[in-house]
Amino acid sequence: MAAFPQWASVDVEDVTVDGPNGPVPARLYRPGGPDAAPVRAACVWVHGGAFVMGTLDMAESHAVGLALAHRGVGVLALDYRKALRGVRHPVPLEDVAAGWAWAREHADLLGVAADDLHLGGASAGGALVAGLTLRLRDRGEPLPRSLVLAYTAVHPGPVGPPEELARIRRVTGDAFADDFMAACCANYAGDAIGDPYAFAANGDPTGLPPTLVLTCELDVLRFSAEEWARVAAEAGVDVVLEDLPGARHGVLDQPTTPHGRAMTQRIGDWLLSHPDA
């Protein structure tokens, strides 16, 4: 709030969504105060954390909600059960699906019609919303107006040219080493690691809504996002792929940095202008 005092006017409300596996914590963000921007778009947003970490209080969730709402985007930020103590796919996906259904049912609280809701997520949260969007399509259920994927991996393991992966890791360290990535995916999906709803790259993206794919140059996960964007575009999906030069993974969790500001700004620009918002 010291860096962004204008966010203090945003109305924030904790809500609970009833999911098939129990209650799901969520948080509503709406423009507030006498100088509030009119609501012009709305989004369901899901944070990351390698499927095992993260809360509604992390900047990747809370700061994104505040920043977007201040600009006139109603936001429902979702938490989900983590892949710990035996929890695996599809439980986190079902939590997000329950939140999406709740948002559509209560779209008036976000200031838009149900069919005008966007869906987005960062890192593991992006993997969850990508998988959910495939499931919505396959079930013939309403799709989001658009999809936003921020530094997301949608493959069930590491992807990318070995020499490029090595170059990035020399700069950033081994936080996303191949063995870590493989273990992370296996821990989340278990025997369902080939399920397209667990990792969207296992499926066919045909028929998905317009999608903004944001990557960070110094992030080994960007190769998964780039490959998926290429395949989706070839399948006829309206895909916009943008890379943030010099950025590392997780910039939305650093909202006061230039990279964090830039990516948050781009997400807001997309939601407020595309498509037909």
PyMOL commands that set and color helices and strands:
alter all, ss='L'
color gray80, all
select helices_A, chain A and resi 5-9+59-70+91-105+107-110+114-116+124-138+162-172+178-192+200-202+222-234+251-253+258-273
alter helices_A, ss='H'
color red, helices_A
select strands_A, chain A and resi 11-19+22-30+41-46+73-78+117-122+147-150+211-218+239-248
alter strands_A, ss='S'
color yellow, strands_A
deselect
rebuild
show_as cartoon
